[in-house]
Amino acid sequence: MLFPLLKQYASQPTVEMYEQAIKGLHELESDHSAVGDYLKEMRAITNEYTLPPEACRTFTLTYHKLGELESDLFQHIHLENNILFPRIEEQQV
């Protein structure tokens, strides 16, 4: 819901849309924080994705994919929280 709102705000900015966008940004930042906590917990549970000596190929692939997921999500969160959201906040009507 937030990104269509941001697109609409970009083409037809109003004070009301800005306020809705900022509220949505703050909610999404809160979600990002929660996801970051889950990822950190997953890393801790897996001992930094350290494979046990008896790890099979499926286990190895799973840990590899979890590491990729973590990397991709942190990149996504960084781009939104540190680049996109500040740009939107600076565009106040």
C-alpha positions in Angstrom: 0.0 0.0 0.0 2.8 2.4 0.7 4.6 2.4 -2.6 1.5 3.2 -4.7 0.9 6.0 -2.2 4.4 7.3 -2.7 4.0 7.2 -6.5 0.7 9.1 -6.2 2.4 11.6 -3.8 5.2 12.1 -6.3 2.8 13.1 -9.1 0.2 15.0 -7.0 1.7 16.0 -3.6 -0.7 17.1 -0.9 -0.2 17.6 2.8 -2.5 14.8 3.6 -0.7 12.4 1.3 2.6 13.4 2.8 1.3 12.7 6.3 0.1 9.3 5.2 3.4 8.6 3.5 5.4 9.5 6.6 3.2 7.4 8.8 3.7 4.5 6.4 7.4 5.0 6.3 7.6 4.9 10.1 5.6 1.7 10.2 7.8 0.1 7.5 10.9 1.2 9.4 9.5 -0.6 12.5 8.9 -3.7 10.4 12.5 -3.5 9.1 13.7 -3.4 12.7 11.8 -6.5 13.6 13.0 -8.3 10.5 16.6 -7.3 11.3 16.1 -8.8 14.8 14.8 -12.1 13.3 17.8 -12.3 11.0 20.2 -11.7 13.8 18.5 -14.4 15.8 18.7 -16.8 12.9 22.4 -16.0 12.6 22.9 -16.7 16.3 20.9 -19.9 16.2 23.0 -21.2 13.3 26.3 -20.1 14.9 27.0 -17.7 12.1 25.8 -20.2 9.5 28.6 -22.6 10.6 28.0 -26.0 9.1 28.3 -29.1 11.3 30.9 -31.6 10.2 28.2 -34.1 9.1 26.3 -31.5 7.0 24.9 -32.9 3.8 24.5 -31.0 0.5 20.9 -30.0 1.4 22.0 -28.6 4.8 24.9 -26.8 3.1 22.7 -25.3 0.5 20.1 -24.2 3.1 22.7 -22.3 5.1 24.1 -20.8 1.9 20.6 -19.6 0.9 19.9 -18.3 4.4 23.1 -16.2 4.1 22.0 -14.9 0.7 18.5 -14.1 2.1 20.1 -12.2 5.0 22.4 -10.2 2.7 19.6 -9.4 0.3 17.2 -8.3 3.0 19.8 -6.1 4.8 20.6 -4.4 1.4 16.9 -3.9 0.8 16.4 -2.4 4.2 19.4 -0.2 3.8 18.2 1.2 0.5 14.8 2.0 1.9 15.7 3.3 5.3 18.8 5.3 4.3 18.1 6.4 0.8 14.4 6.3 -0.2 12.8 7.3 3.0 15.0 10.3 3.7 14.3 11.5 0.1 10.5 11.3 0.7 10.8 13.0 4.1 12.7 15.9 2.4 9.9 16.4 -0.1 7.4 17.9 2.4 4.8 20.0 0.7 
